[in-house]
Amino acid sequence: MKKRTTAIAAALSILVCGSPLLTGCSSFRGNSAFQNALEKQNESYAGAILDYTKYTKAIEIDPNNANAYVNRGIANRNLDNYSEAISDFSKAMEIDPKYVDAYVNRGIAKRTLGDSDGAIYDFNKVINIDPNNANAYVNRGLAKYYLGDNAGAISDYKKGIEINPRNAPAYYN
């Protein structure tokens, strides 16, 4: 269930039965952990909408601002709008073909949508531009893992650790 749908369902259940259906209509006030999590989720969602709005305005002012497209893409990804995010990252790459963050973020969005081959393509581009980008190796390793290439995944994780021993995801993937 998308973040937005969960928040709406919880809000409606509070209106209908005085407590969230997601907890079986138990005492809402007694479930402070749920309430805190819901508030943080709503704040995160509201923040992503605010970011989306502000970066859209920046793009209107300067349509050649690759950074604004990447940041709006991240906001779209945070809103679970992966196709729109991919479009924004692609536009940033059109403007600046060597913009590493655009490739990394597009690769992550592609992998999230199940396009591990497309993700690997993007992470390979990053590695060609910046061979010392540990995040590209770690993310490519995860995409390889999803494709069943365990040996390739381990090799990429090791390379990511070699480049940046403090890159935590390389250790637990």
N, C-alpha and C positions, 0 to 999 in steps of 0.2 A: 504494500500500500504506500502510495506517495506521501511525503511529509505533509503536503497541503491537505490531502484527503484525510489523513489521520487526525490532523488538528481540527478539521471541520467536523468529523464524526464525534470527536471528544467534546467539542463545544455544543453540538446538538444534543448529545446524550445528557449533558449537564442541564440543559434547558428542559428536556423532557422528563427526566427522572431525578433531577437534583444531584446526580453524581454520574461519573463517567461509565458508559456501557463497557468500555474497554477493560474495566476492573470488575465487571459483574454488578454494577450499581452498588458497590460497597461505599462506605462513607468517604466522600471526596475529601473532606477536611482531614480525615484520618490518614489519607494516602498522600502525604506531603512529597514523597519521592516522585510519585507520578505527576503531581502538580508542578513540581520544580522542573521535571523533564519536559513536560508539555510547554511550560513558559519558555524554557531555553530553546525548544524547537520552534516555537512561534517567533521568538526574537531572532533566531537564525534565519528563518524564512523571511521575516520582515526586513532584515539586513540585506539579504540577497536581492529582494525586490528593490530596495533603496539603491543598492549598488548597480543593478541593471538599469534603473532610471537615470542615474547620474552618468554612467558610461554611454548610454544612448545619447544623452545630451552632448557629451564630449565628442561623439562621433558626428553628430549633426553639425557641430561647430568646426571640426577638423576631420573630414572623412578619410584622411591619409594618416591618421594616428594609430599605428599598429598596436601600441600599448593599450589604448582604449578598447580595441577589439578583443585583445587577450583578456583584459579584465572583465569585459561584458560576457565573454565566453565562460569565464570562471563563475560569474554570477548565474548564468544560464545553467551551468553544470550543477551548481548548488540548488537550483530550482528543479532539478531532474529534467531539464530541457536539453537533452544530449545532442539532438540533431541541430538545434539552434546554436549550441556551443561549438559544435564541429564547424558550422558555417562561419562563426566569428573567428575561430582559430585559423581557418583556411584563408579568410580575408586578410588577417594579420600577416600571413605568409606571403600573400600576393604583394602586399605593401613592402615587406621586408623578408626576402627569402631565406635569410640566415637567422631569423628570430627563434632561437632555441626554445624559449618558453612556449611559443605557439605550437611547435611540434610536440613537445612533451605533453602539454595539456590536451592536444587533439588525440594523441596516442592513448592517453588515459580514458578519454571519452569513448573512443572507438572500442577499446578493450571492455569498457563497462557495457557497451551495446552488444558485445559478443564478437566483434570483428578483431580477433587477435592478430590475424595476418596484416590487416591495415595498421594496427597499433605497432607491430614490429617494423613495418615500413617507416613509420614516423620516428620511432626510436633509432633506427639505423641512420636516418637523416641527421638526427641530433649527434650521434656518434661520429658521423663524417664531418660535421661542422666543429664539434668540440669533443675530441677523443677522451678527454678527462672528465666527462660529465657522468658522475656516479649514478645519478637518478635515472639516466637513460638506460644504463646497463641493468639496474634493478627492475625498472618497469618492463624492459624487454624480456628479462628473465621471467617475470610473472606472466607475460603474454605467452612465452614459450611453454611455461608450465601448463597453462590452460589448453594449449595445443597438444599436450602429452609429451613434449620434448623435455623430459626431466634433466637429462645430461646437459642440454643447452641452457636450461634455466639455472642449474647449479653453477655452470661456467660463468654466466652473466652475474649471478649474485657474488661469486668470488671476485670477479673483476671490479664490481661496485665497491666491495669491501677493501680491495687493494687500493683503489683510488681514494676512498674516504672511509676509514675504519670506524667512523662515528655515525655512519648511515644505518640507523637502526632497522629499517625495513629489510635491508639486505640480509640480516641475521634471522629474521623470523619468517621469511617467505620460503 
